[in-house]
Amino acid sequence: MQCDHPDLFPAALGQHAAQALYGHLIGGVIVGTGGSEPLPVIAPATGQRFAWLSRGGAYEIDAAVQAARAALAGRWGAMSATERGRVMARFATLVLAHTERLAWLEAHDTGKPVAQARADMAAVARYFEFYGGAADKIHGEVIPYLAGYNVSVVREPLGVTAHITPWNYPAQMFGRTIAPALAMGNAAVLKPAEEACAVCLELGALLVEAGLPAGALNIVTGVGEEAGAALTAHPDVNFISFTGSPEVGQLVQQAAARHHVPVVLELGGKSPQIVFEDADLEQAATLVCKAITQNAGQTCSAGSRVVVQRSIAERFTALLADRFAAVRVGRPEDDADLGPVINATQQARVQGFIDRARADGLPVIAEAALPADLQGGYFVAPTVFGPVPATHPLVCQEVFGPVLALQLFDTEQEAVAIANGTEFGLVAGVWTRDGARQQRMARAIVSGQVFINCYGAGGGVELPFGGTKRSGHGREKGLLALEELSTTKTIVNYYAG
C-alpha cells in the first residue's frame, strides 16, 4: 500500500506527529507494509512514541532487490559517471538546505544534542560531495604485456549492494556506506537499524528529489531477524556492508558465504588512548573526555580505555575528574554535551557494567551528574573507573556507553601490550611529544587507525576506516571504499597478424 510521506519537520512532538507512518522506499515510491504491525519510533530523551515505522520482511526485501536490479538494467545503469556525480552533488546541496529539519529529526530519533545532529548533516553532505566528485575519476589502467597484445584493466560496479547500518549515527552511516556505493554505479538496498530509521528515509526521499533514478536506492525498515536476515540471505545481492556487533557480524558473514558474496564488516572496538608522561596533559584530558562522552559513548571508535603512564597517574586523573565534573547531560534541545542512550535495553546494559564495576570494588575516578529533571529518558551518568584489571569486562568488552576504563603502565613495551591486549583493533590514540616514540607506537599498535596527539573518533570522510581482529575487516571512507564497492575486469586483446 502507499502511505503519505511524513512532514520533514513536525512543529512539535504532539498528537499529529505521533500518527506519522514512515513507509519503505522501494523503486522510487514510498510504500507501506501490508498486514504487518508497524514499529513505534521512540524518543530516547522522553521514552515517548513520536511516529511509526513500516515493518518489512522477506517480501519487501525481495521487492527492493528486484527494483535495484531493474535500475541497473535501466536508466541508472546507463548513466555516466559524471552525471552520477552531479546527482550526488545536488543531493548534498539539498541536505545542507534542510539541515535544521533533518537535525531535529536525527536528534529526537537518537537522543543526541541538536548541535551534534547538525554536524552529522554536514558530514552526510560531505560524503556525497567527496564521492560524487570522485565518481568520474576512478580510472582503469593499461598493462604492458607481450608483443601483439593490448591489455587493460577496467573497474566496474559490483551490482546490487546491501547495507545494514546501526542506530548510533543513522545519518552519517547513510553517507558513509551509500555514497561510495552510488558513486561506483551500484544499486543499493539499505536496511537501517529499527531503533533509528526516520532520517534515513528522509534522506532517501531527498535523493529521489535530487534526480536519483528509481530503484538506485531502496530502503526497507524492519527488525534485524526479519528484514536484515532476508537481505543478507538474498541470492541476488552482490555485496554486503554491515556495521554492528561481532556476534551479528558473524551471522552476516555466514549468510554471505552461502552465495560467495564479499563483505565489509565494522564490528566495534575497545579503543585505547595511551598517555605518556611527556604529553600535553591538559589537551589529552580534554579529548579523552570528549572521546567517551560524545554521542553518549555510543560510537564504535569511542576511546573507551585510557592507558596512563604511572608517573603521571595522579595528575592526569585529577584533570579527568575536572573534565567529567563539567560534562553536561541533557535532552536534545538543551544542546548539552551528551544525551541519553538509545533505549531502555541499552540503558540497562550500560548501567549493568557500571553496577558490576562498583560491586567489584573498582575505584570511581570521575563521574558527571545527571540533572534531576531527566525523568522518563534513557540517561546514564558518564563514569570513569580505574585502575581496572586487564581481565575485567570494562577492559575486555565493548560497553557502548559513556564509561571509561583507566589502565596504568610503566614502560613503552608495557603500553603496547596493554593497547593490543583485547580482541578488538579499530582505533587508538597516542599522546607523546617524542617523535621517535610516536612512530614506534603507531607501528606497534594493532589497529585500523592511530591518532597521535589528537583523536578523531573514526576520522574524516577522506580517511580509510576499518578494523582488525574482532573489529572486522574491509575499509570504508576515503578512496579505498570505492575499491571495496567495485571489481576489476581484465581485457586482453590480441592484435598482431
C-alpha positions in Angstrom: 0.0 0.0 0.0 1.0 3.6 -0.4 1.3 6.0 2.5 1.7 9.7 2.8 5.2 11.0 3.2 5.5 12.4 6.8 6.4 16.0 7.4 10.1 16.5 7.4 9.9 18.8 10.4 6.8 18.4 12.6 6.2 21.6 14.6 6.1 19.7 17.8 6.1 16.2 19.2 2.4 16.2 19.5 -0.5 14.0 18.5 -0.2 14.7 14.8 3.4 13.7 14.7 2.7 10.6 16.7 0.4 9.4 14.0 3.0 9.7 11.2 3.8 6.5 9.4 7.1 6.1 7.6 6.9 3.8 4.7 9.7 1.9 2.8 11.4 3.5 -0.2 11.2 0.9 -3.0 11.6 1.6 -6.7 11.4 5.4 -6.1 8.0 5.1 -4.4 7.1 5.2 -0.7 5.1 2.2 0.3 3.8 0.7 3.5 3.8 -2.9 4.7 0.5 -4.7 4.1 -0.7 -6.7 7.1 2.3 -6.2 9.5 2.0 -4.2 12.7 4.1 -1.0 12.4 7.1 -0.4 14.7 6.9 2.5 17.2 9.5 5.3 16.9 10.6 6.2 20.5 12.3 9.4 21.5 15.2 8.2 23.9 15.1 11.5 25.8 11.4 11.0 26.9 10.6 7.4 26.3 7.6 8.5 24.3 6.5 7.5 20.8 6.6 10.2 18.1 6.0 8.2 14.9 5.6 4.7 13.4 7.8 2.7 11.0 6.6 0.1 8.5 7.7 -3.4 9.4 9.3 -5.0 6.3 10.3 -8.6 5.8 11.3 -11.0 3.1 8.6 -9.8 0.6 9.7 -6.1 0.9 13.4 -7.0 0.7 12.8 -9.1 -2.4 10.9 -6.2 -4.0 13.7 -3.8 -3.1 16.4 -6.1 -4.6 14.4 -6.5 -7.8 13.9 -2.8 -8.0 17.7 -2.3 -7.7 18.3 -4.9 -10.3 15.9 -3.1 -12.7 17.7 0.2 -12.0 21.0 -1.4 -13.1 19.4 -2.6 -16.3 17.7 0.7 -16.9 18.4 4.4 -16.6 20.8 4.2 -13.6 23.0 1.6 -15.2 23.2 3.7 -18.4 24.0 6.9 -16.6 27.5 8.2 -17.0 29.8 8.6 -14.0 29.8 12.4 -14.5 26.0 12.5 -14.2 26.0 10.2 -11.2 28.3 12.7 -9.5 26.0 15.6 -10.4 23.1 13.8 -8.8 25.1 13.3 -5.7 26.2 16.9 -5.6 22.6 18.1 -5.9 21.7 15.9 -3.0 24.4 17.4 -0.9 23.0 20.8 -1.6 19.6 19.7 -0.5 20.9 18.2 2.7 22.5 21.5 3.6 19.3 23.4 2.8 17.3 21.1 5.0 19.9 20.8 7.8 17.7 22.2 10.6 14.8 20.0 9.9 16.9 16.9 9.4 19.0 17.6 12.5 15.8 18.0 14.6 14.6 14.6 13.4 18.0 12.9 14.0 18.3 14.4 17.5 14.9 13.3 18.6 15.2 9.9 17.0 18.6 9.2 18.7 18.6 11.5 21.7 21.8 13.3 20.7 22.2 17.0 21.1 20.9 19.1 18.2 24.3 20.7 17.7 25.8 17.2 17.1 22.9 16.3 14.8 23.7 19.4 12.7 27.3 18.2 12.4 26.0 14.9 11.3 24.1 16.5 8.5 27.2 18.4 7.4 29.0 15.1 7.3 26.3 13.5 5.1 26.7 16.3 2.7 30.5 16.0 2.7 30.3 12.3 2.0 28.2 12.9 -1.1 30.4 15.8 -2.2 33.5 13.7 -1.8 32.3 10.6 -3.5 30.3 12.5 -6.1 33.4 14.3 -7.1 35.3 11.0 -7.3 32.7 9.2 -9.4 34.3 10.1 -12.8 37.9 9.9 -11.6 38.2 6.2 -10.9 40.2 5.2 -13.9 41.5 1.9 -15.2 45.0 1.0 -16.3 46.9 -0.4 -19.3 49.4 -3.2 -18.6 52.5 -3.6 -20.8 52.4 -7.2 -21.9 53.7 -9.5 -24.7 54.2 -8.1 -28.2 50.9 -8.2 -30.1 48.7 -7.8 -27.0 46.8 -4.9 -25.7 45.8 -5.4 -22.0 43.6 -3.1 -20.0 42.0 -3.3 -16.6 38.7 -1.6 -16.0 36.8 -1.0 -12.8 33.1 -1.9 -12.7 30.3 -1.8 -10.1 29.6 -5.0 -8.2 25.8 -4.8 -8.9 23.2 -4.8 -6.1 24.8 -3.9 -2.8 23.2 -4.5 0.6 23.8 -2.1 3.6 22.8 -2.8 7.2 23.5 0.2 9.4 23.4 0.8 13.2 21.3 3.3 15.3 24.1 5.4 16.7 24.8 7.6 13.7 22.0 6.9 11.2 22.6 9.9 9.0 26.4 9.6 9.0 26.2 5.9 8.3 23.9 6.6 5.4 26.5 8.8 3.8 29.4 6.5 4.7 28.0 3.4 3.1 25.5 4.7 0.4 27.6 7.5 -1.2 30.6 5.3 -2.3 28.2 2.6 -3.5 26.3 5.0 -5.7 29.5 6.7 -6.9 30.7 3.4 -8.3 27.4 2.8 -10.1 25.9 0.1 -7.8 22.2 0.0 -6.9 21.8 -0.2 -3.2 19.3 -1.7 -0.7 19.6 -0.2 2.8 18.2 -1.7 6.0 18.7 0.8 8.8 18.5 -0.2 12.5 14.9 -0.3 13.7 15.8 2.0 16.6 16.6 4.9 14.3 15.3 4.9 10.7 13.4 8.2 10.2 16.3 10.4 9.0 17.5 7.7 6.6 14.0 7.6 4.9 14.0 11.4 4.7 17.5 11.4 3.1 16.3 8.7 0.7 13.4 11.0 -0.4 15.8 13.9 -0.9 18.0 11.7 -3.1 15.0 11.0 -5.3 14.3 14.7 -5.4 17.9 15.3 -6.5 17.3 13.1 -9.5 18.4 9.6 -8.5 16.6 7.2 -10.8 14.0 4.9 -9.3 15.5 1.8 -7.7 19.1 3.0 -7.5 18.5 3.3 -3.7 15.9 1.3 -1.8 15.2 1.5 1.9 13.4 -1.2 3.9 12.7 -0.8 7.6 12.1 -3.6 10.0 13.7 -5.8 12.6 17.1 -7.5 12.0 15.8 -11.0 12.4 13.3 -10.4 9.6 14.3 -7.8 7.1 18.0 -7.9 7.9 18.3 -11.7 7.7 16.3 -11.7 4.4 18.6 -9.1 2.9 21.9 -10.9 3.8 20.5 -14.2 2.6 19.1 -12.9 -0.7 20.7 -14.7 -3.7 20.6 -11.7 -6.0 22.7 -9.5 -3.7 26.4 -9.0 -4.8 27.9 -7.3 -1.8 27.1 -6.7 1.9 28.2 -3.9 4.2 27.4 -4.4 7.9 28.1 -2.3 11.0 27.2 -3.7 14.3 28.1 -6.3 16.9 30.7 -9.1 16.3 28.1 -11.7 17.1 25.7 -10.5 14.4 28.6 -9.8 12.0 29.5 -13.5 12.2 25.9 -14.4 11.1 26.1 -11.9 8.3 29.4 -13.3 7.0 28.0 -16.9 7.2 24.9 -15.8 5.2 27.1 -14.1 2.6 29.3 -17.1 2.3 26.4 -19.2 1.0 26.4 -17.1 -2.2 30.1 -16.2 -2.3 29.4 -12.6 -1.7 32.1 -10.2 -0.4 31.5 -8.5 2.9 32.8 -5.4 4.7 32.3 -5.7 8.5 32.8 -2.9 11.0 32.2 -4.5 14.4 33.2 -2.0 17.1 36.2 -1.6 19.3 37.7 -1.2 22.7 40.0 1.7 21.6 42.8 2.8 23.9 44.3 6.2 24.3 47.9 6.0 25.6 49.1 9.0 27.6 52.9 9.3 28.2 54.4 11.5 30.8 55.7 14.0 28.3 52.3 14.6 26.7 50.3 17.8 26.8 48.1 16.5 29.7 45.6 19.3 29.6 44.8 18.7 25.9 44.9 14.9 26.4 42.4 15.1 29.3 40.0 17.2 27.3 40.0 15.0 24.3 39.9 11.7 26.3 36.8 13.0 28.0 35.2 14.0 24.7 36.0 10.8 23.0 34.0 8.7 25.5 31.1 11.2 26.1 30.4 12.1 22.5 27.1 10.5 21.4 26.8 9.1 25.0 29.7 6.8 24.3 27.7 5.1 21.5 30.5 5.3 18.9 32.3 2.3 17.5 35.6 4.2 17.7 35.0 5.7 21.2 38.1 6.0 23.3 36.8 3.6 25.9 40.2 2.9 27.5 42.8 5.4 28.7 46.2 3.9 29.3 48.2 6.3 31.5 51.9 6.2 32.5 52.1 5.5 36.2 54.4 8.5 36.9 51.6 11.0 35.9 48.6 9.0 37.0 47.7 11.2 39.9 48.0 14.4 37.9 46.1 13.0 34.9 43.2 11.5 36.9 42.7 14.9 38.6 42.4 16.5 35.2 40.0 13.9 34.1 37.9 14.4 37.2 37.7 18.1 36.4 36.6 17.5 32.8 34.0 14.9 33.7 32.6 17.1 36.5 31.9 19.8 33.9 30.1 17.4 31.4 26.5 18.4 30.9 23.8 15.8 30.3 20.5 16.8 28.8 17.8 16.4 26.2 18.4 17.2 22.5 17.0 20.7 22.8 19.3 21.5 25.8 22.3 21.2 23.5 24.3 19.6 26.3 27.5 17.6 25.8 25.6 14.3 25.6 22.1 12.9 25.7 20.5 9.5 26.6 21.5 6.2 25.2 19.2 4.8 22.5 16.6 2.7 24.5 15.8 1.0 27.8 17.6 -2.2 26.8 20.8 -0.3 26.2 20.4 1.8 29.4 20.1 -1.4 31.4 23.1 -2.9 29.7 25.4 0.1 30.3 24.2 0.5 33.8 24.9 -3.2 34.4 28.6 -2.6 33.6 28.7 0.3 36.0 26.9 -1.6 38.8 29.3 -4.6 38.4 32.4 -2.3 38.4 31.1 -0.8 41.7 30.3 -4.2 43.1 33.8 -5.4 42.2 35.3 -2.5 44.2 36.8 -0.6 41.3 37.6 3.0 42.3 35.5 5.7 40.7 37.9 8.4 39.4 35.3 10.7 38.0 31.6 11.0 37.0 29.2 13.5 35.7 26.0 14.4 37.4 22.5 13.7 36.0 20.1 16.6 36.3 17.1 15.8 38.5 14.6 16.7 35.7 15.6 14.0 33.3 12.8 11.6 34.2 11.5 9.3 31.5 14.5 9.2 29.3 17.3 6.6 29.0 20.1 8.5 30.6 23.3 7.1 32.1 25.9 9.1 34.1 29.3 9.3 32.4 31.7 7.5 34.7 35.5 6.7 34.9 36.8 3.7 36.7 40.4 2.9 37.5 42.8 1.3 37.7 40.9 -1.5 36.0 42.4 -5.0 35.8 43.2 -6.3 32.3 40.7 -9.2 32.6 37.7 -7.1 33.8 34.7 -6.7 31.4 35.2 -2.9 31.4 38.5 -3.6 29.6 37.6 -6.6 27.5 34.0 -5.9 26.4 32.5 -3.0 24.4 30.2 -1.2 26.8 28.9 1.2 24.1 28.1 3.8 26.7 29.8 6.7 28.5 32.0 4.5 30.6 35.8 4.9 30.6 38.3 2.3 32.0 41.7 3.6 33.1 44.8 1.3 33.0 48.3 2.0 34.1 51.7 1.3 32.6 55.4 1.9 33.3 57.3 1.2 30.1 56.6 1.7 26.4 56.6 -2.0 25.8 54.0 -2.5 28.5 51.9 0.3 26.9 51.9 -1.6 23.6 51.0 -4.9 25.3 48.0 -3.2 27.1 46.8 -1.5 23.9 46.9 -4.7 22.0 45.5 -6.8 24.9 41.9 -7.1 23.7 40.2 -8.9 20.9 39.4 -5.6 19.2 41.6 -3.4 17.0 39.7 -0.4 15.5 41.2 2.9 16.6 44.0 4.0 19.0 45.3 7.3 20.3 48.9 8.1 21.4 49.8 11.2 23.4 53.5 12.0 23.5 55.9 14.8 22.3 58.6 12.2 21.4 58.7 11.9 17.6 60.5 8.6 17.5 58.1 7.2 20.1 55.2 8.4 18.1 56.3 6.3 15.1 57.2 3.3 17.1 53.8 3.2 18.8 51.9 3.8 15.6 53.6 0.8 14.0 53.3 -1.5 17.1 49.6 -0.9 17.8 47.3 -3.4 16.0 44.6 -1.1 14.9 42.9 0.3 11.7 43.6 3.9 12.7 46.1 5.5 15.0 45.8 9.2 16.1 48.9 11.0 17.5 48.2 13.9 19.9 44.6 14.0 18.7 41.7 11.7 18.5 39.3 11.7 15.5 36.7 9.2 16.6 36.9 7.4 13.3 38.4 10.3 11.3 37.1 12.3 8.4 35.5 11.3 5.2 38.8 11.1 3.4 40.5 8.7 5.9 40.2 5.0 5.3 38.4 3.4 8.3 38.0 -0.2 9.4 39.2 -2.8 11.9 41.5 -5.7 12.6 40.9 -8.8 14.7 37.3 -8.9 16.1 36.7 -5.3 15.0 36.0 -6.6 11.5 37.6 -6.3 8.1 37.4 -4.3 4.9 37.7 -0.5 4.7 35.2 2.3 4.5 35.8 6.1 3.9 38.4 7.5 1.6 39.1 6.2 -1.9 39.6 2.7 -0.6 35.9 2.5 -0.1 35.4 2.8 -3.8 37.7 -0.2 -4.3 35.7 -2.3 -1.8 32.5 -1.4 -3.7 33.7 -2.3 -7.2 35.6 -5.0 -9.0 38.1 -5.2 -11.8 37.9 -6.8 -15.2 41.0 -7.6 -17.3 40.6 -7.3 -21.0 43.2 -8.9 -23.2 43.2 -8.0 -26.9 45.4 -9.9 -29.4 46.0 -7.7 -32.4 49.2 -9.0 -34.1 48.8 -10.5 -37.5 
